[in-house]
Amino acid sequence: EDPLTKVDQLSNQSKLGYIWALRDINLTVEQGEVLGIIGKNGAGKSTLLKILSRITAPTKGKITYKGRIGSLLEVGTGFHQELTGRENIYLNGSILGMNKREIDTKFEEIVSFAEVEQFIDTPVKRYSSGMKVRLAFAVAAHLEPEILLIDEVLAVGDVSFQRKCLGKMQDVAGHGRTVLFVSHNMATMKQLCPKGILLEKGRIVKEAEINELVNFYFSQNQVLDTEFEFDENHHRVKSSLQITGLKYHIPENRNVFMYGEPIQLELMIKIHAAIKGARIGIGFESEGVRVSTFHSPPLDFPASKTTKSLHFSIPPNILLPGHFFLILGAHRTENGQGLDYINSQIPLEITAVAAQDAKCYDIKNLGLFQIDATWNVE
């Protein structure tokens, strides 16, 4: 039976008074394998890792594993808040079954990697979230568990530390240890994991090579709308300026843009009180990575009972084929104060089918942007 059909049948469970967070999960992960786990919020990814790490007991079924399991599931998970960083390193090592001598050999490397030398004897409860995640990752990666479980925590750290963590995870995987990695950042997922599984409503709906899986995931979650309306629940910031709608201007009644045609859209804006110097922003995100943000020039809006339209266009042959999400917002030019932020990702797709007069060559693996450059040969 098609797994997606089974997923649809699960919606009836709520009528019975219960919902299975995970159901019929049959999975084998070999030693040294790096497995990505993807899916929408609520699909069961974190629950799966909590069961595998023995934080949560399964209602039914069993888990068989060989080796020590180290997990990095939430910021500070496994830390005793009253103990110092130093004491927590030894506590975590003991939980993994390591003796003091083994932990001693790794201690300086852990502290250096986490960049918390100055605060190693400070209680963890006084650490910032970034310090906690740095120390937690350093402990999990350096105390050499045979199996490492990582759940979307690196988003807390800064960019340079994320790169360092990614390098360490690749090093861990290269030494024959098993890694299960949950993330919404598909670029990182592709870089780290050769294969993965897709969870939906608690079931595995697909297991495949990671590029195939990511493409399948985006195709399943494609929203074919070309017009969007934003009600009160969509606004993270409340002000006298509200973005109330978005419309794609796509020829021929299509719901996707062709490669090589301009990206044209229209924003509907409601102005309840006069605003001077407002800038509207449109961010483009791909696979969890913000690739670019476009800002309007400073605009003055008088109060109006009618809806204003703001037209936006990106010239052709710049964005390459792919699945994107738009992030919409507005702020004051003078001080950066937020005026509106749409608390929802709006999907946009550019198909690999080329429009007429497009600069058309093999565009499958060129990246996200097509940028003109000048070449000179002497």
C-alpha positions in Angstrom: 0.0 0.0 0.0 1.2 3.5 -0.8 2.7 5.0 2.4 1.1 8.4 1.6 -2.4 6.7 1.6 -1.6 5.3 5.0 -0.6 8.8 6.2 -4.0 10.1 5.1 -5.8 7.4 7.0 -4.1 8.6 10.2 -6.1 11.8 10.2 -9.0 9.7 11.5 -7.1 8.8 14.7 -7.9 12.2 16.3 -11.6 11.2 16.2 -10.7 8.2 18.4 -9.1 10.4 21.0 -5.4 9.6 20.2 -2.7 10.4 17.7 0.4 8.2 17.1 3.5 10.4 17.0 5.3 7.5 15.2 3.7 4.5 13.6 5.2 1.4 11.8 8.7 2.7 11.8 11.0 -0.1 10.4 14.5 1.2 9.9 18.0 -0.3 9.8 21.0 2.0 9.9 24.4 0.4 9.3 27.7 1.2 11.1 29.4 4.3 9.7 26.2 5.4 7.9 25.2 9.1 8.0 21.4 9.3 7.7 19.4 12.5 7.2 15.9 12.7 8.6 13.6 15.4 7.1 10.0 16.3 7.3 7.6 19.1 8.3 7.1 20.3 11.9 5.1 17.6 13.7 6.2 14.8 11.4 7.8 12.9 14.3 11.5 13.6 13.7 12.4 14.7 17.2 10.3 12.0 18.8 12.2 9.4 16.8 15.5 10.6 18.0 14.3 10.8 21.6 13.2 7.2 21.4 16.5 6.1 19.9 18.4 8.0 22.6 16.3 6.4 25.3 14.9 9.7 26.6 11.3 8.5 25.7 10.2 4.8 25.8 8.2 3.5 22.8 4.6 2.5 23.4 5.3 -0.6 21.4 8.1 -2.1 19.3 11.8 -2.3 20.1 15.1 -0.8 19.3 18.3 -2.8 18.9 21.7 -1.0 18.7 25.3 -1.7 19.2 27.6 0.9 20.8 27.3 4.0 22.9 24.8 6.6 21.9 25.5 10.3 22.2 22.7 12.8 21.5 22.3 16.5 20.9 18.6 17.0 20.8 17.8 20.3 22.4 19.9 23.2 23.8 21.3 22.0 27.2 19.7 18.6 27.1 21.6 16.3 29.5 23.2 19.2 31.4 22.7 19.8 35.1 22.0 23.5 35.3 23.5 23.9 38.8 26.8 22.2 37.8 29.7 24.0 36.1 30.7 23.4 32.5 33.6 21.3 33.8 31.4 19.1 36.0 28.9 18.6 33.2 31.6 17.4 30.8 32.6 14.7 33.3 29.0 13.9 34.1 28.1 13.4 30.4 31.3 11.3 29.9 30.3 9.1 32.8 26.8 8.6 31.4 28.4 7.4 28.1 30.4 4.9 30.1 33.8 6.6 30.0 36.1 6.6 32.9 37.9 9.7 34.2 41.1 9.0 32.4 39.4 8.8 29.1 37.5 12.1 29.7 40.8 13.8 30.8 42.4 13.1 27.4 39.5 14.9 25.6 38.8 17.7 28.1 41.1 20.4 26.7 39.9 19.7 23.2 36.3 19.9 24.2 36.8 23.2 26.0 38.8 24.7 23.1 36.2 23.6 20.5 33.3 25.0 22.5 35.2 28.3 23.0 34.1 28.5 26.7 37.6 28.5 28.4 36.8 31.6 30.4 33.5 30.2 31.8 34.3 26.5 32.2 34.0 26.8 36.0 30.7 28.8 35.8 27.4 27.1 36.4 25.7 26.2 33.1 22.5 28.0 34.2 24.4 31.2 33.6 25.4 30.3 30.0 23.7 31.9 27.0 21.9 29.6 24.7 24.8 29.8 22.2 27.3 28.8 24.9 25.2 25.9 25.9 24.8 24.5 22.4 28.6 25.0 21.7 29.5 23.0 24.8 26.8 20.4 24.3 28.0 19.8 20.7 31.6 19.6 21.7 30.8 17.0 24.4 28.6 14.9 22.1 31.2 14.9 19.3 34.4 14.5 21.2 33.5 11.9 23.8 33.4 9.4 20.8 30.1 7.7 21.0 29.6 5.1 18.3 26.2 6.5 17.4 25.6 10.3 17.3 22.1 11.7 17.2 21.7 15.4 16.3 18.5 17.4 16.1 18.3 20.9 14.6 20.3 22.6 17.3 23.1 24.2 15.2 20.7 27.0 14.2 21.4 28.5 17.6 25.1 28.9 17.0 26.7 31.6 14.9 27.7 31.0 11.3 31.4 30.3 11.9 30.5 27.8 14.7 28.0 26.1 12.4 30.8 25.6 9.8 33.1 24.2 12.5 30.3 21.8 13.7 29.7 20.6 10.2 33.4 19.9 9.7 33.4 17.9 13.0 30.4 15.9 12.0 32.0 15.0 8.7 35.2 14.0 10.6 33.0 11.9 13.0 31.3 10.1 10.1 34.7 9.6 8.4 35.9 7.6 11.3 33.2 4.9 11.0 30.8 6.3 13.5 27.1 6.4 12.8 25.3 9.8 12.6 21.5 10.5 12.5 20.9 14.1 11.6 17.6 16.1 11.7 17.6 19.5 10.1 15.4 21.9 8.0 18.5 23.2 6.4 18.6 21.1 3.2 21.9 22.6 2.0 23.6 21.2 5.2 21.7 18.0 4.8 23.0 17.5 1.3 26.5 18.3 2.3 26.6 15.8 5.2 24.2 12.9 4.4 24.5 10.6 1.4 20.9 9.3 2.0 17.9 10.0 4.2 14.3 9.3 5.1 11.2 11.5 4.9 8.8 11.4 7.7 5.2 12.5 7.4 2.6 12.2 10.2 4.7 9.7 12.0 5.5 7.3 9.0 8.4 6.9 6.7 7.0 7.8 3.3 10.3 7.6 1.4 13.9 6.4 1.9 16.4 7.5 -0.9 19.6 9.1 -1.9 19.6 12.6 -0.4 19.2 14.7 -3.6 16.3 12.6 -4.8 14.7 12.8 -1.3 15.0 16.6 -1.0 13.5 17.0 -4.5 10.7 14.7 -3.6 10.0 16.5 -0.4 9.8 19.9 -2.1 7.5 18.5 -4.8 5.2 17.0 -2.2 5.0 20.3 -0.3 4.5 22.4 -3.4 1.6 24.9 -2.9 0.2 25.7 -6.3 -1.4 29.0 -5.3 -0.5 32.2 -7.1 -2.4 34.5 -4.8 -2.0 34.7 -1.0 -4.0 36.6 1.6 -2.6 37.4 5.1 -5.0 37.7 8.0 -4.3 38.9 11.6 -2.6 35.6 12.5 0.1 36.0 9.8 1.5 39.3 11.2 4.4 38.9 13.7 4.6 42.7 14.1 1.6 45.0 14.5 1.8 48.6 13.1 -0.2 51.0 10.9 1.3 49.3 7.8 0.1 45.8 7.0 1.0 43.6 4.0 -2.4 42.0 3.2 -1.7 40.0 0.1 0.7 38.8 -2.6 0.0 37.9 -6.2 2.4 36.3 -8.7 2.1 37.6 -12.3 2.9 34.5 -14.3 2.0 34.2 -18.0 -0.4 31.6 -19.5 -2.2 30.9 -16.2 0.8 28.8 -15.0 1.6 28.4 -11.3 5.4 28.2 -11.7 7.9 30.6 -13.4 10.0 29.3 -16.3 13.7 29.7 -16.2 14.7 32.9 -18.1 11.5 34.9 -17.6 11.2 37.8 -15.1 10.0 37.1 -11.6 7.1 39.5 -11.2 4.8 39.9 -8.2 2.5 42.4 -6.6 2.2 43.2 -2.9 -1.1 44.5 -1.5 -0.5 47.0 1.4 -3.0 48.6 3.8 -2.0 51.9 5.5 -4.0 52.8 8.6 -1.9 55.9 9.5 0.6 58.0 7.5 4.1 56.6 7.4 7.3 58.3 6.2 10.3 56.4 5.1 9.1 52.8 5.0 11.1 50.1 3.2 9.5 46.9 2.0 11.7 43.7 2.1 11.3 40.5 0.1 13.7 37.7 1.1 14.4 34.6 -1.0 15.2 31.4 0.8 16.3 28.1 -0.7 16.6 24.8 1.3 16.8 26.7 4.6 19.4 29.3 3.4 18.6 32.9 2.8 20.1 33.6 -0.6 19.1 37.2 -1.1 16.9 40.0 0.2 15.5 42.8 -1.9 14.5 46.1 -0.3 12.5 48.9 -1.8 13.7 52.5 -1.6 12.3 54.6 1.3 8.6 55.1 0.6 6.1 57.6 2.0 2.5 56.4 2.5 -0.4 58.6 3.4 -3.2 57.1 5.4 -5.8 55.5 3.1 -8.9 53.4 3.2 -8.0 51.7 0.0 -5.3 49.1 -0.5 -2.1 50.1 -2.1 -0.3 47.9 -4.7 3.5 47.6 -4.9 5.0 45.9 -7.9 8.3 44.0 -7.7 10.3 42.4 -10.5 13.6 40.5 -10.9 15.1 40.6 -14.4 15.3 37.3 -16.4 18.2 34.9 -16.3 19.3 35.7 -12.7 17.5 33.1 -10.6 18.2 29.5 -11.7 15.5 26.7 -11.4 14.6 25.6 -7.9 12.2 25.8 -5.0 12.2 29.0 -3.1 10.3 30.5 -0.2 9.6 34.2 0.1 9.9 36.1 3.4 8.0 39.4 3.5 8.5 42.3 5.9 8.7 46.1 6.3 10.7 48.5 8.5 11.3 52.2 9.1 14.3 53.5 7.2 15.4 55.9 10.0 15.9 53.3 12.8 15.1 49.9 11.4 12.0 49.5 13.5 9.9 46.6 12.3 6.5 47.6 10.8 5.4 44.2 9.5 6.7 40.6 9.2 4.6 37.9 7.6 4.9 34.9 9.8 4.5 32.4 6.9 6.7 31.1 4.2 5.3 31.7 0.7 6.5 29.1 -1.9 7.8 30.0 -5.3 9.1 27.6 -8.0 11.2 28.2 -11.0 11.0 25.3 -13.4 13.9 24.0 -15.4 11.8 24.4 -18.6 13.4 27.4 -20.3 11.4 30.4 -21.5 11.8 31.6 -25.0 15.0 33.6 -25.5 16.5 32.3 -22.2 20.2 31.8 -22.0 19.8 28.1 -22.1 22.6 25.6 -21.3 22.9 22.8 -18.8 21.3 24.5 -15.8 20.8 21.6 -13.4 23.9 22.0 -11.2 25.0 25.6 -11.6 23.7 26.9 -8.3 21.1 29.5 -7.4 22.0 32.6 -9.4 23.1 33.2 -13.0 25.5 36.2 -12.8 27.1 37.9 -15.8 30.9 38.4 -15.6 33.6 39.9 -17.8 36.5 37.8 -19.0 39.7 39.2 -20.6 42.4 37.1 -22.1 45.9 38.7 -22.5 
